[in-house]
Each structure stands twice: as C-alpha cells, then as structure tokens.
C-alpha cells in the first residue's frame, strides 16, 4: 500500500504524466489508510493553495453555492484548476452512503479543470469525513486552488471545518429557524463570512435582520452576503468578499 | 470488515425515468456500498469523467429509452480510452434479451431487467466486486 502511494505521489508531483485516475486512486488509498495519509500530510507543502470550507444546515444550498462558485472561478480565470470535496453522511446501519452532492455540479462534468470528489463521513463526527484532509492535499498536489470542502448538512455543533479550512463560508437559508435558534447554535460561532442563500425567497429579509442582530450580540464583525446560488445572483460579489478576507 | 465499495449510478441519454436508478442506488447503499448518484440526462463522457474522479469500483447505467446499446457501448469505449477498462460496468432497464446478450459479450458484467429482485442485484454486485479483487 505505502509503495503504491509513493509511486502515485511521484507521478503526480512530476506533473506531466499525471492522470486524473492517479490522483483519484491516491485519494482512495489515503482514505482507507490513516497511517499513509498522515505521512502524506506531513510531507505535503504548507501553503500549497487555498482551502475554503462551506458549511451550513441541510438544504441551505451548499452544493448549489459551490456549483455557482466553481462557475465564477472558472469564468474569471480559464487556467485555474478548482477542487471540490463534498461530504455526505454514511448510514449507521451497514455503513453505506448515497453521495448526491455531485448532481448539483454536473454542468462542470466536462471540464477537465474541475476535480470533484464525493466522500462518505464513514462514522466520523464533526461534519467531515476521515481522509478529507488527505484528499484536499492530493487536490493541491495537482494544482487545485482553491479547494472547496463542503461539509455534511450540519446542525448546531458540527464545526470541525474551522480546524481545517483557512476560510469558512457559513450558508444559511430562510425557513430554518428563528433568532433564538441562531443564538444557541454553535454554527453561529463560526464562519468568516455568512451567506444568506435563496435570497429571493420569502423570509430572507427577516433572516438577514436576525443574523445581523445575532452577530452584534456576539460582538462579531463578520461580513454578510445575500445570494441566489441557483440563478447566480450575488455570486461575483460574494467571491470578491471571500477573496478579500 | 473490508472498506466500503464505491459505485456510480448514472442515467445516460435522454429519458427521465429515474425511479429504477434511484431504487437501485438505495438498495446498494443499504447493502453497505458508497453510491455516487449523478442524476438524469448525462452524456457517457460526463459519466466516465465522474467515475474516474470518484475512483469507483463499478458503474451502473440505467437506460429506458431504447438506446441502451449505443450508450452503454460508448461508456465501455471511453473507459478503455482512459485506461479504466477494469471498472465493472452493469446495466439496467428495458433491455431485450438479445441486446443484453450482445452487451454482455462486449464486456458488460450484468444487465438487470424489470422484475429482477433486490437480492439478485445485491448478490450479483457482491460477486462481481469479489471477482474484481481477485483479478487485480
């Protein structure tokens, strides 16, 4: 196993001969072998590229937002390679998983400069998957910048993403709870920027007011952006805000 | 306990009848597999691109439009071109017996037609994955 990993790594680092299949294979090996993953991470270059976290409750539109951000990043810079890791939960019964985030991003399926990898949480709590960090390292090895790491739909306390990502985008949408929910939620302790998605829907303005109040109570100076990921409205402005953080 | 296996379920072509694909994705998930579902109306190119990035062990293709032979053969071709001919390909849908036999002769591992039981699908996939391990 270790030998196969180091062969793949040398091929990927050599650049030209590297195929997407080599990168994908390495991700699988590292997800299955924590010792190998630890070693790769130790040897991987710090500052290899930007790692952004995208988190929020189920149905807030994380995958659709990631899809819109890919489109904006790729439009701006045709040579830019973008990586996405999308985590969905594993079943408690039997350990299987249905990984469906990719469905929202299929318009990029013909783009060789977009590398999307779905991961199952495999019993790992905290909103991420075992091996997510190593998968991100492999994406950075093949030049993905940024890598966007989308967590499972999170509730009030799955905030492991802050330890991993240098910038965390917290996605909220109208209809997920009132101001008290916001105040007690551990989610509201994180996020370098808060996005109100589905801003065209009823209740978005109320959510924005409650959000601003909550941030004031918490003495947090965090930018808030309203977008509609499905139509792309507000996405360019959001991208500029994320990059300016 | 071995690692979970990764299987892509996709619908190439233009028919939108996704109940079968979703059902099979669901029973394979319940059987302990990690199933990547890519939705309806995909091209063979998109499916193969996704399968390679996801490093799947198998691809299941559901076609109910009558164009199963063209679409599934195209997936096989693209996998070969990408050096990924080792990925197991199985199919499902309204596929006449003679077409199923021809596809199996081309390298499709199994074709599941309407009425196939959950158990047969799950056991066949398990057997194919086990055979795959021995040969690699």
Interface residues (C-beta under 8 A of the other chain):
Chain A: X19 X20 X21 X24 X25 X27 X28 X32 X90 X91 X93 X94 X95 X96 X97 X98 X99 X100 X102 X103 X106 X109 X110 X112 X115 X116 X117 X118 X120 X122
Chain B: X1 X3 X4 X6 X25 X26 X28 X29 X30 X31 X32 X33 X34 X35 X36 X37 X38 X39 X42 X43 X45 X46 X49 X50 X52 X53 X54 X55 X82 X83 X84
